[in-house]
Amino acid sequence: MATPNIVPRADGEGKIGTTAKRWSEGNFDAVISDGAVTGKNYRVIYIDAGSMVPQVTNGAAAGTDEASTNDVMNDYYAFDTSTTEYVQFKVVLPEQWDAGTIKAKFYWKPVSSTTTTHTVAWHIQATAAADGGTIDSSWGTIQESTDDVLGTAAGRVHITAATAAVTVAGSPTAGADNLVYFRVFRPSGSVVADDLNEDAHLLGVAIQYRESSTADAAW
């Protein structure tokens, strides 16, 4: 990996030179110019169940439990096996977000299953509002991730694979301080085999976004 252009100073410290310097490795691609860093790296933020709210219409039930031996606490939302239930959360993604597609992973646990023959399905969709945007706007296209129950799973964290790319509705613009609304649900009668015959407890959701290639300005 190439290194930035460093110009020595009389006091022995270094500073970034005024000449732009680019280097790339793997998924990281960045430019340093006049002290400003721009990049197109991928970043992840995590939203815990404790920061979510149940949808008024068919909302999932909120709960908190404690592991019996070491008293480890979890906020969660319980999603029924036979009724489609929803939770929502909203977040201002970092200004570095390029306003493109995002992906999601779901952190969850079953209530008591101890077999590996069950599968759960999680769905997510999103819409964004900038300054003056309409809150009651249509949701974006749904994307799904499924996950198999682990053996002796009642006390285990389950982490799904990433969804396909989620397009955020509302035409978000990079650097526009968009307020992004997310809706998560476990679909009843999913087209895939969600055959977990008990509640699934959602612990949280991780959102991956890509950075813009434009440097941020100070407020």
FENJO-V682535 format. One record per run of one state. SS is the DSSP state (a for helix, b for strand, c for the rest). FROM is the first residue (numbers start at 0). TO is the last residue. If there is no record, write none. Layout:
SS&FROM&TO ; SS&FROM&TO
This chain:
c&0&4 ; b&5&7 ; c&8&12 ; b&13&15 ; c&16&19 ; b&20&24 ; c&25&26 ; b&27&32 ; c&33&34 ; b&35&38 ; c&39&40 ; b&41&47 ; a&48&50 ; c&51&51 ; b&52&53 ; c&54&57 ; b&58&58 ; c&59&59 ; b&60&65 ; c&66&71 ; b&72&78 ; c&79&83 ; b&84&91 ; c&92&95 ; b&96&96 ; c&97&100 ; b&101&109 ; c&110&117 ; b&118&128 ; c&129&141 ; b&142&147 ; c&148&156 ; b&157&158 ; c&159&164 ; b&165&165 ; c&166&167 ; b&168&168 ; c&169&177 ; b&178&185 ; c&186&198 ; b&199&210 ; c&211&218
